[in-house]
């Protein structure tokens, strides 16, 4: 069965004028046809053609005068435009034109005898491979009078590897050999008869240093073929002499060509640098006109800006070019401007944080459990308003006088919220329903979920985990500045739980966990001490006599205070470091003129959550010789052997 034919698509009927009833394709509905105004089509042309056609019809001397004004490369391109121009410029009559044009351009050396002027211009200016015709190709092998790309160089070349032997003479791995010919030489180096593929001038002393010594396979085969056609030794000698002279002369001209190209390359590099500098200066002026002058130094020093393709081009910056690249340049400059503004704002806010710290000292003496500088800066809106005032507006401690009324309210609310949360947490963890579980010993101690240390109320508000700086990942710029430049975190109650073994500990003290208060635990005759994890202790139960001997030592140890755990309540917190109690007493005397400071002047600012009592060590006679006096004093107590 033959395949079904495809239905022919009917073309839409088009009318240049209203349809007439006399047309064979006329239909009644065509009476409704309303012609649209004709749109005149624009005829596209490729510009005026053949403008040079009449050029050659002028007198020949006029043509030559015009051609003498061209550059060498323009003259070569003109010779490639048509057969007529090629016939004119490649004739012997035009040799003087090429010679004059070459002499007048770029101080070019004389054209080598083995090259025609057009070939010479093509070699110097046309950056394409002479084998495959691809470009750009910047490598010129002067002895070969050609340019080759890396791929073609590998295909057309043979590597002769020279080495320097022990007899201080050059040896060649493959000496020149001619099939079926016995040369009258024991050693005939290839470089004597065949041009080498070198980018620089030929120097015999540099040959052993080269990793590869290449010659064109076609040149080598041509020399071998010509030698094989010679019959006598005289002919061979004459050929080699002539070949050597020609190659030596070509190499002499090569030195001038290499020097000319090197000078041209250096000139182009200097010219490109000059154009790049002018373009960069032009872009800088444009940015200054757009208002980026305060940030221009940071913008111009950016590597991403200096190396941007639109900035480093060696082209003059015109108004048209600037209109094309303006959005891109501003896209680079604007983030730098914003970064500078953020940095300046950060420096201003940090300086004002110190002013806020000084203002807080004037308002009240700092206590250990007070709200941190970070809490005040983050959660009191009026403080944020002062810290974020314009950079050029001066801020003094008087601007924070509103904290005399706002700070007590903030502290009260802060402690109230923390207490309510901890009371609810204690009731939940202990399963008890009392009005104030924090008054009970079992409900006033919490374990930190982060470090597992025990913290009691109200010292839990200054727990060690609140001294670590952590920046929320989604925080805004202001929050990041405050967090990065204040020593303590904001307090978070959600990480604390009542320890499960606390009931058993209170029972070990002989008290009822459900009724024992904090005061009763503090008055319990059984002692408690604080020790860091790096100083573990092996505790032993002491008898009554040893207990009585330890009492005076403990009283003495409480007054030593050599641990560097203290700060001054009268100085800004940001300007302080942890010192010993003795050092702090000297500070009170010299800076604040307080001969007898009170406990309110001292702030126990240890990373640990509790102070506890300083440990006392009781030594017997055997242990006495193992401990030096300075080791005794390091534990802030005096030690005596027991009898």
C-alpha positions in Angstrom: 0.0 0.0 0.0 1.6 3.3 -1.0 2.2 5.8 1.8 -0.4 8.5 2.3 0.4 11.8 0.7 0.8 14.8 3.0 -1.8 17.4 2.6 -0.4 20.6 1.1 -0.6 23.6 3.3 -2.6 26.4 1.8 -1.0 29.7 1.9 -2.9 32.6 3.3 -4.4 34.9 0.7 -2.7 38.2 0.8 -3.9 41.4 -1.0 -2.1 44.4 -2.0 -5.4 46.1 -2.8 -9.1 45.3 -1.9 -10.3 42.1 -3.6 -12.5 42.5 -6.7 -15.5 40.4 -7.8 -13.7 39.8 -11.1 -10.9 37.8 -9.3 -11.2 34.0 -9.7 -10.6 33.5 -6.0 -13.2 36.1 -4.9 -15.5 35.2 -2.0 -18.4 37.2 -0.7 -16.9 37.6 2.8 -14.0 39.5 1.2 -16.3 42.5 0.9 -15.5 43.1 4.6 -11.9 43.5 3.8 -10.4 46.8 5.2 -6.9 47.5 3.9 -4.3 48.5 6.4 -1.9 51.3 5.7 1.1 49.8 3.9 4.4 49.7 6.0 7.4 50.7 4.0 10.1 48.1 4.3 13.6 49.4 5.0 16.0 48.0 2.5 19.2 46.7 4.2 22.4 47.4 2.5 26.0 46.4 3.4 27.2 49.9 2.9 28.7 51.4 -0.3 30.6 48.8 -2.2 33.5 49.2 -4.7 34.7 52.5 -3.4 38.3 51.4 -4.2 37.4 50.3 -7.7 38.1 53.7 -9.2 41.2 54.2 -7.2 43.4 52.2 -9.7 42.0 54.3 -12.6 44.0 57.3 -11.3 47.4 58.0 -12.7 50.0 55.5 -11.4 52.2 58.2 -9.8 49.3 59.4 -7.8 48.5 55.9 -6.7 52.0 55.4 -5.5 52.0 58.7 -3.6 48.9 57.5 -1.8 50.4 54.1 -1.1 53.5 55.6 0.4 51.4 57.1 3.2 50.2 53.7 4.4 51.6 51.6 7.2 53.2 48.3 6.3 50.3 46.2 7.6 47.8 48.5 5.8 49.7 48.0 2.6 49.7 44.2 3.0 45.9 44.2 3.8 45.3 46.4 0.7 47.1 43.8 -1.4 44.7 41.2 -0.2 41.5 43.1 -1.0 41.4 42.3 -4.8 43.3 40.7 -7.6 44.0 44.1 -9.1 45.6 45.5 -6.0 47.5 42.2 -5.5 48.8 42.4 -9.1 49.9 46.0 -8.6 51.5 45.6 -5.2 53.2 42.3 -5.8 54.9 43.4 -9.0 58.5 44.4 -9.2 57.5 48.0 -10.0 56.1 48.4 -6.5 59.2 47.3 -4.8 60.2 50.9 -4.0 56.8 51.3 -2.3 57.4 48.4 0.1 61.0 49.5 0.8 60.0 53.1 1.6 57.0 52.1 3.8 59.1 49.6 5.7 61.9 52.1 6.3 59.5 54.8 7.5 57.7 52.5 10.0 58.9 51.7 13.6 62.6 51.8 12.8 62.3 48.3 11.3 65.7 46.7 10.3 66.4 46.1 6.7 64.4 43.3 5.0 66.5 40.0 5.0 67.7 38.9 1.6 65.9 35.6 1.8 62.5 37.3 2.3 60.3 39.4 0.1 59.0 42.7 1.6 55.4 41.4 1.8 56.6 38.2 3.5 58.7 40.3 5.8 55.8 42.5 6.8 53.6 39.4 7.2 56.2 37.9 9.6 56.6 41.0 11.7 53.0 42.1 12.0 50.6 39.2 11.2 50.1 37.3 14.5 49.0 34.0 12.9 50.6 30.6 12.6 52.4 30.1 9.3 51.4 26.4 9.2 47.7 26.3 10.3 46.7 29.9 9.9 45.3 30.2 13.4 46.0 33.1 15.8 47.0 34.7 17.9 50.5 33.4 17.6 53.3 35.5 19.2 56.2 33.1 18.9 58.5 34.0 16.0 61.3 31.6 15.1 63.6 34.0 13.4 66.0 31.7 11.6 63.0 29.8 10.1 61.4 33.2 9.2 58.0 31.9 10.5 55.6 31.8 13.4 54.3 28.5 14.7 51.8 27.7 17.4 52.7 25.0 20.0 50.7 22.3 18.2 52.3 22.9 14.8 55.7 23.3 16.3 55.5 19.7 17.6 54.3 18.4 14.3 56.9 19.9 12.0 60.0 19.8 14.2 62.7 17.3 15.2 64.5 17.6 18.5 68.3 17.5 18.5 69.5 17.4 22.1 73.0 18.9 22.7 75.0 18.2 25.8 78.4 19.3 27.0 80.9 16.4 27.2 83.9 15.9 29.5 86.3 17.0 26.7 84.7 20.4 26.7 83.4 19.9 23.2 79.9 19.8 21.8 78.5 16.3 21.1 75.3 15.7 19.2 73.0 12.7 19.8 72.1 12.4 16.1 74.8 13.6 13.8 73.8 14.8 10.3 73.4 11.7 8.1 72.6 11.6 4.4 71.3 8.2 3.1 73.5 6.5 0.6 76.2 9.3 0.8 79.5 9.1 2.6 80.3 12.6 3.8 84.0 13.6 4.1 83.4 14.6 7.7 83.4 12.6 11.0 81.3 15.2 12.6 78.9 17.6 10.8 76.6 19.4 13.3 73.0 20.0 12.1 73.0 23.6 13.2 75.8 24.4 10.7 73.5 23.7 7.7 69.9 23.8 9.1 68.2 26.9 10.7 67.2 26.3 14.3 63.8 27.0 15.8 64.9 29.6 18.3 62.9 32.6 19.5 66.1 34.5 20.3 69.4 35.0 18.5 71.8 32.1 17.8 74.6 31.7 20.3 76.7 28.6 20.3 77.5 28.8 24.0 73.8 28.7 24.9 73.0 25.5 23.0 74.0 23.0 25.8 71.6 24.9 28.2 68.5 24.4 26.1 66.0 21.8 27.1 65.3 21.1 23.4 66.9 22.1 20.1 64.4 22.0 17.3 64.8 22.0 13.5 62.1 21.8 10.9 61.8 18.4 9.4 61.3 19.9 6.0 64.6 21.9 6.2 66.5 18.8 7.3 65.1 16.7 4.6 65.9 19.4 2.0 69.6 19.5 3.1 69.8 15.7 3.0 68.2 15.6 -0.5 70.5 18.3 -1.9 73.6 16.6 -0.4 72.6 13.3 -1.9 72.4 14.8 -5.3 76.0 16.0 -5.2 78.6 13.7 -6.9 82.0 14.8 -5.8 83.7 16.0 -2.6 84.4 19.4 -4.2 80.7 19.9 -4.8 79.9 18.9 -1.2 82.5 21.3 0.1 81.2 24.1 -2.1 77.6 23.4 -1.0 78.5 23.3 2.7 80.5 26.5 2.4 77.7 28.3 0.6 75.1 27.0 3.0 77.1 28.0 6.0 77.7 31.6 4.7 74.0 32.0 3.9 73.0 30.7 7.3 75.6 32.9 9.1 74.4 36.0 7.3 70.8 35.2 8.2 71.7 34.8 11.8 73.5 38.1 11.8 70.3 39.8 10.6 68.3 37.8 13.2 70.0 39.6 16.1 68.8 43.0 14.8 65.3 41.6 14.3 65.2 40.2 17.9 66.4 43.5 19.3 63.8 45.4 17.3 61.0 43.1 18.4 62.1 43.3 22.1 62.2 47.1 21.9 58.7 47.1 20.3 57.4 44.7 23.0 58.8 46.9 25.8 57.4 50.0 24.1 54.0 48.3 23.8 54.1 47.3 27.5 55.0 50.8 28.6 52.3 52.3 26.4 49.7 49.8 27.7 50.7 50.7 31.3 50.4 54.4 30.5 47.0 53.8 29.0 45.9 51.7 31.9 47.1 54.3 34.4 45.2 57.0 32.5 42.1 54.9 32.4 42.4 54.1 36.1 42.8 57.8 36.8 39.8 58.6 34.6 37.6 56.0 36.5 38.8 57.5 39.8 37.8 61.0 38.7 34.4 59.7 37.6 33.9 58.0 41.0 34.8 61.2 42.8 32.3 63.1 40.8 29.7 60.5 41.9 30.4 61.1 45.6 32.9 58.3 46.3 35.8 60.6 47.3 35.8 59.6 51.0 36.1 55.9 50.0 38.3 56.2 46.9 41.4 55.1 48.6 39.8 51.8 49.8 38.2 51.3 46.4 41.4 51.8 44.4 43.4 49.5 46.6 41.1 46.6 46.1 42.6 43.7 44.1 39.2 42.8 42.6 38.9 46.4 41.4 42.4 46.9 40.1 42.3 43.6 38.2 38.8 43.9 36.8 38.8 43.4 33.0 36.9 46.7 32.5 39.5 48.6 34.6 42.8 47.2 33.3 42.1 47.6 29.6 44.7 49.6 27.7 42.1 51.9 26.2 41.4 55.6 26.8 38.3 56.2 28.9 35.8 58.1 26.7 32.3 59.2 27.7 30.8 56.4 25.6 32.9 53.7 27.3 32.1 55.2 30.7 28.4 55.0 30.0 28.8 51.3 29.2 30.9 50.4 32.2 29.4 52.8 34.8 27.0 50.3 36.3 29.7 47.6 36.6 32.2 50.0 38.3 29.5 51.3 40.7 28.6 47.6 41.5 32.2 47.2 42.7 32.6 50.5 44.5 29.3 50.5 46.3 30.0 47.4 48.5 33.4 49.0 49.4 31.6 52.2 50.4 29.1 50.3 52.6 31.9 48.3 54.2 33.7 51.6 55.1 30.5 53.1 56.5 30.0 49.9 58.6 33.5 50.0 59.8 33.3 53.7 60.7 29.9 53.1 62.4 31.4 50.2 64.4 34.3 52.3 65.6 31.9 55.0 66.6 29.6 52.6 68.5 32.6 51.0 70.3 33.8 54.4 71.4 30.4 55.2 72.7 30.2 51.8 74.5 33.2 53.1 76.6 31.2 56.3 77.3 28.2 54.1 78.4 30.5 52.1 80.6 31.8 55.2 82.3 28.2 56.5 82.7 27.1 53.3 84.4 29.9 53.6 87.0 28.6 57.1 87.8 25.1 55.9 88.2 25.7 52.9 90.5 28.4 50.7 91.8 28.7 47.6 89.7 27.7 44.3 91.2 28.4 40.8 90.1 24.8 39.9 89.3 23.9 43.1 87.6 22.9 43.3 83.9 25.9 43.2 81.7 26.9 46.0 79.4 25.7 43.8 76.5 22.2 43.4 78.0 21.9 47.2 78.5 23.1 48.0 75.0 20.8 45.4 73.3 17.6 45.5 75.4 17.1 49.2 76.4 15.9 51.0 73.3 17.0 54.4 74.5 20.6 53.2 74.8 20.5 51.9 71.3 19.2 55.2 70.1 22.1 57.1 71.7 24.7 54.6 70.4 23.5 54.8 66.9 23.4 58.6 66.6 25.1 60.0 63.5 28.9 59.6 63.6 29.5 63.3 63.6 27.4 63.9 66.8 29.3 63.9 70.1 28.1 61.6 72.8 29.0 62.2 76.5 28.1 60.5 79.8 25.3 63.1 80.2 23.5 61.5 77.3 23.0 58.4 79.4 21.5 60.2 82.5 18.1 58.6 81.6 19.5 55.3 82.9 19.3 56.6 86.5 15.6 55.8 86.3 15.5 53.3 83.4 18.3 51.0 84.7 16.6 50.1 88.0 13.4 49.3 86.2 15.3 47.2 83.7 17.3 45.3 86.4 14.1 44.6 88.4 12.3 43.3 85.3 15.3 41.2 84.3 15.6 39.6 87.7 11.9 39.1 88.0 11.7 37.3 84.6 14.7 35.1 85.5 13.3 34.3 88.9 9.8 33.4 87.5 11.4 31.1 84.9 13.7 29.4 87.4 10.8 28.9 89.9 8.8 27.2 87.2 11.7 25.1 86.2 12.4 24.1 89.8 8.8 23.1 90.4 8.8 21.1 87.2 12.1 19.3 87.9 11.4 18.6 91.6 7.7 17.8 91.3 6.8 20.1 94.2 4.3 22.9 94.5 5.6 25.6 96.9 5.3 29.3 96.7 9.0 30.1 96.4 11.2 27.0 95.5 14.3 29.3 95.3 14.1 29.8 99.0 14.7 26.0 99.5 18.2 24.6 99.2 17.0 21.9 96.8 15.4 24.5 94.5 18.1 27.2 94.5 20.8 25.3 92.8 20.8 24.6 89.1 23.1 22.7 86.7 24.2 24.5 83.5 23.3 22.4 80.4 26.4 23.7 78.6 29.2 23.3 81.2 27.4 21.2 83.8 28.5 23.5 86.6 26.2 24.1 89.6 24.9 27.7 90.0 22.8 29.1 92.8 20.4 32.0 92.8 21.2 34.9 92.3 24.7 34.1 91.2 23.3 32.2 88.3 22.8 35.6 86.6 26.6 35.9 86.3 27.3 32.3 85.4 30.5 31.5 83.4 28.7 30.7 80.2 27.5 34.3 80.0 31.1 35.5 79.8 31.7 33.9 76.4 31.3 36.0 73.3 29.0 34.4 70.7 27.4 36.2 67.7 24.1 34.9 66.4 24.3 33.9 62.8 21.3 35.9 61.8 22.1 39.0 63.8 22.0 42.5 62.3 25.0 44.8 62.2 24.3 46.6 65.5 23.9 43.3 67.4 27.2 42.0 65.9 29.1 45.1 67.0 27.7 44.9 70.5 28.4 41.1 70.8 31.9 41.4 69.4 32.9 44.3 71.7 31.4 43.4 75.1 32.8 40.8 77.5 29.6 38.9 78.4 26.7 37.3 76.7 23.1 38.0 77.4 21.7 35.6 80.1 19.6 32.7 78.9 17.6 30.7 81.4 16.6 27.9 79.1 19.9 26.0 79.7 19.5 25.4 83.4 18.0 22.4 85.2 17.8 21.2 88.9 20.4 18.4 89.4 18.8 15.0 90.2 21.3 14.2 93.0 20.8 17.3 95.0 18.2 15.7 97.3 20.6 13.0 98.3 23.3 15.6 99.0 21.0 17.5 101.4 20.0 14.3 103.1 23.7 13.6 103.6 23.9 16.8 105.5 21.2 15.5 107.8 18.5 17.9 106.5 15.1 17.4 104.9 15.3 18.3 101.2 11.6 19.5 101.1 12.0 22.0 104.0 15.8 22.9 104.2 16.4 26.5 103.3 19.5 28.1 101.8 20.3 29.8 105.2 20.2 26.4 106.9 22.6 24.9 104.4 25.0 27.9 104.8 24.9 27.5 108.6 25.5 23.8 108.5 28.8 22.9 110.4 29.9 20.7 107.5 32.2 22.6 105.3 32.1 23.1 101.5 35.0 24.2 99.3 35.5 25.2 95.7 38.2 23.6 93.5 38.9 23.8 89.8 39.0 20.7 87.7 42.8 20.8 87.3 43.2 20.5 91.1 41.4 17.4 92.2 41.4 16.6 95.9 41.3 13.3 97.9 39.1 14.3 100.8 39.2 12.5 104.2 36.9 12.9 107.1 38.7 14.7 110.0 38.1 14.1 113.7 37.2 16.8 116.2 40.8 17.7 117.1 41.7 18.2 113.4 38.5 20.2 112.9 39.4 22.6 115.7 43.0 23.0 114.2 41.6 23.8 110.8 39.2 26.6 112.0 41.9 29.3 112.5 43.5 28.4 109.2 40.2 28.8 107.3 39.6 32.2 108.9 43.1 33.3 107.9 42.6 32.0 104.4 39.5 34.0 103.8 41.5 37.2 104.2 44.4 36.2 101.9 42.7 36.6 98.5 45.6 36.0 96.2 43.4 34.5 93.4 43.1 36.8 90.4 39.3 36.8 90.4 38.4 40.3 91.3 37.5 43.6 89.6 36.7 47.1 90.8 33.1 48.1 91.2 34.0 51.8 90.7 35.8 51.5 87.3 34.3 50.8 83.9 34.2 47.0 83.2 35.7 47.3 79.7 38.9 48.8 81.0 39.6 46.2 83.7 41.3 42.9 84.0 41.0 40.2 86.7 43.4 40.9 89.7 43.9 39.6 93.2 42.2 41.1 96.2 45.5 42.5 97.4 46.1 44.3 94.1 42.5 45.6 94.1 43.0 47.0 97.6 46.1 48.9 96.3 44.0 50.1 93.4 41.3 51.4 95.7 43.9 53.3 97.7 45.8 54.9 94.8 42.9 55.6 92.3 39.9 56.1 94.5 41.5 57.3 97.8 39.8 54.5 99.8 41.9 53.3 102.6 39.3 50.9 103.9 37.1 49.7 101.0 34.0 47.8 101.7 32.7 44.6 100.1 30.6 46.7 97.8 33.7 48.1 96.2 34.8 44.6 95.2 33.3 42.5 92.4 34.0 38.8 92.3 34.3 38.4 88.6 35.6 34.9 88.3 34.6 32.7 85.3 33.4 30.2 87.9 29.9 30.7 89.2 30.5 30.4 93.0 33.2 31.7 95.3 33.2 29.1 98.0 35.9 29.1 100.7 39.6 28.8 100.0 40.8 25.3 100.6 42.9 24.5 103.7 45.5 21.7 103.7 46.4 19.8 106.9 49.8 18.2 106.8 51.4 15.6 109.1 55.1 15.3 109.8 55.8 13.0 106.8 54.1 15.5 104.4 55.8 18.5 105.8 59.2 17.9 104.1 57.5 17.4 100.7 55.9 20.9 100.6 57.8 24.1 100.3 56.7 27.3 102.0 56.0 29.0 98.7 53.7 26.2 97.8 51.9 26.7 101.0 51.4 30.3 100.2 50.2 29.6 96.7 47.0 28.2 98.2 46.4 31.3 100.2 46.7 29.7 103.6 49.3 28.9 106.2 50.0 25.2 106.8 51.1 23.6 110.0 51.7 19.9 110.9 49.3 18.2 113.3 50.6 16.6 116.4 
